[in-house]
Each structure stands twice: as C-alpha cells, then as structure tokens.
Amino acid sequence: MSKHQIKLINRELIEITGVTEVLNYSEEEVNLETELGPLFITGEGFNIKQLNLDDGELVINGHIMNLDYSENAKGGSFLNNLFK
C-alpha cells in the first residue's frame, strides 16, 4: 500500500492514494476506508475514473463539495447515520 494522499484539482477531479476499500458509491457521495480511517466525499455527478485497490488508488471526477474524515462516515450515507 502507498501513503494516504489527496490531490484535488479545481474541485472537479480528486486523486486519492492509501484507499483500502470503497464502502459506498453514488453520483452524490463516496464513502471509503483509507489507511488513516474513513473518508466521506460529497458532491455532484461523480464518476469513478480509476480504482485499483491493490495499489490503493482511486480517481473520481465530478463536482467535489465536501471531504470529511469522520468515524460516522464508516456506517453508510449521511441520512442513515442521522437516523441511527
């Protein structure tokens, strides 16, 4: 595995390393596990351009609005966590 890094370009493309698992994916949110814990990404029009879990790499394009490192992100979508 590689170190965990995030490269965000114009809020339209995000390159992430150190990804261990993609837990949930939709056009509006991506919930993943990284070497440093859970990461929850929200936005619009997400499309996974590249996913290689062997190397821990993920590339997503779309309009990125929010990145959240939170233990609450591990359990699913924001609404699911809200109503627990």
N, C-alpha and C positions, 0 to 999 in steps of 0.2 A: 504494500500500500504506500501511497505517497502522502506527503504532508497535506493538511487541510488548508486550502487557499480558495479565495473567491476573487474573480475578476469580473467586474460589472462594466459593460460598455454602453454608454448612452441610455441606460435603463431599458435597453432593447435586447441585450444578449448577456447571458451570465454563464461563466465557465467556473465549475466547481471541481476541486480535487479533494481527496480524502473521503469520498462518498462510500459508505458501506452497504446501504440499502435504500431503495425508493419505496416508501410505505404507501403513498397515495399520490395520484396524479390526475389532474383535470386541466381544462383550459384556464381556470382561475386560481389554482393552487397546486403546489408541490410540497409534499411532506416527506422528508428524507432523514436518514440517520447518517451522521458523519463521524469521523474519528473523534471529534470534540463534542459530540452529543447531537440531539435532534435539531433540525433546521426546517422552518416553515416559511415558504415563499408564496406571496400572493401577488396577483396582477390580473392581466387580461391577455387572451389569445396565446397561451403558452403552447409551445411545440417542442418536444424533445428532439434536438438535432443529433445528439450523440450520447450514448450511455455505454460505459464499459466498467462494470463493477469489478472485474479482475484488476484493473488499474486504478479504480476509484474515481473515474472521471465522468462528469455529467455536463452537458451543454444544453441550455434552454434558450429559445428566443421567444419574444413576446414583450408586453409592457410590464416591467417589474415595478411593483408599488411598495412592497414591504419584504424585509428579511427579518426573521425572528428566531433567535436561539432560545428555546423555551422547552422545559420538560413537558408542558402541556401540549406541545406540538406532536408529541410521540403517539398520542392516542387516536388521532384522526382529524377530521375537519374542525374548524373553529366552532361551528354550531354544535357538533357532537360534544365537544369539551364544555361548552357553555351550559348545556342541559344535563350534565352528569350530576 
